[in-house]
Amino acid sequence: MTWTDAQGAARSANIRIENMSEVGALVECLSTREIPLHRLVSLSLSARARERKELPNALRRRDVQAVIHRVETPADPHQPTRRYALRLLVSPK
């Protein structure tokens, strides 16, 4: 997942998709970087991941735009990962 921070620097982080649909996804960020609410992000899944049968069509593209619409901070402050709910920016069918 990539995004641009407030200073205009490109940032990236590895993620694990926990839940997904045609309009959204819940991801766990495997980085310690915090992503602010309402930040525009870009998801790039590996070719192998895009071939999975259960993957919604909206996530099969090489570069999917989404916005952070909920941030779940860990209950344990020593836990580095955070979960983010993403709203995919896809055209309705």
C-alpha positions in Angstrom: 0.0 0.0 0.0 1.4 3.4 -0.9 0.3 7.0 0.0 1.7 10.5 0.2 2.2 12.0 3.6 1.4 15.6 4.6 4.9 16.8 3.5 4.4 15.2 0.0 6.8 12.3 0.6 5.8 8.9 -0.9 5.3 6.3 1.8 4.7 2.6 1.5 3.8 -0.3 3.8 3.2 -4.1 3.5 -0.3 -5.1 4.4 -2.3 -8.2 5.0 -5.9 -8.1 3.8 -8.2 -9.5 6.5 -11.6 -9.0 4.9 -12.7 -7.7 1.5 -15.6 -6.9 -0.7 -16.4 -5.1 -4.0 -16.4 -1.7 -2.1 -14.0 -2.1 0.8 -11.3 -4.0 2.6 -10.1 -4.4 6.1 -6.3 -4.5 6.2 -3.6 -4.9 8.8 -0.6 -2.7 8.3 2.6 -4.6 9.0 4.6 -1.4 9.4 4.8 1.0 12.3 3.9 4.0 10.1 0.6 5.6 11.0 -1.8 6.5 8.1 -4.2 9.4 8.9 -7.9 9.0 8.5 -9.3 10.0 5.0 -5.8 9.6 3.4 -5.9 8.5 -0.2 -4.0 5.2 -0.7 -3.1 2.9 -3.5 -3.2 -0.8 -3.2 -1.0 -3.0 -5.4 -1.5 -6.7 -4.9 1.0 -9.2 -6.2 0.2 -11.1 -9.4 -0.2 -14.3 -7.4 -2.7 -12.6 -5.0 -4.7 -11.2 -8.0 -5.3 -14.8 -9.2 -7.1 -15.9 -6.1 -10.7 -17.0 -6.8 -12.2 -15.3 -3.8 -10.7 -11.9 -4.7 -13.4 -9.4 -5.7 -13.1 -8.0 -9.2 -12.5 -4.5 -7.8 -9.2 -5.7 -6.4 -8.0 -7.6 -9.5 -6.6 -4.4 -11.1 -2.9 -3.6 -10.7 -3.5 -0.4 -8.9 -6.6 0.2 -6.8 -7.3 3.6 -5.2 -8.9 3.7 -1.8 -9.5 6.0 1.1 -8.9 5.3 4.8 -12.3 5.6 6.5 -11.6 3.9 9.8 -8.4 3.4 11.9 -8.2 0.8 14.6 -5.3 1.3 17.0 -4.0 -1.7 18.9 -5.2 -2.2 22.5 -1.6 -3.0 23.4 0.6 0.1 22.9 3.6 -2.1 22.2 1.8 -3.8 19.3 3.2 -2.2 16.2 0.4 -3.1 13.7 -2.8 -1.1 13.1 -5.9 -2.1 11.2 -7.4 0.2 8.6 -10.8 0.0 6.9 -10.6 1.1 3.3 -13.3 2.3 1.0 -12.4 1.4 -2.6 -12.8 4.1 -5.1 -14.4 2.1 -7.9 -17.2 2.9 -10.3 -20.5 1.3 -9.4 -21.9 -1.2 -11.9 
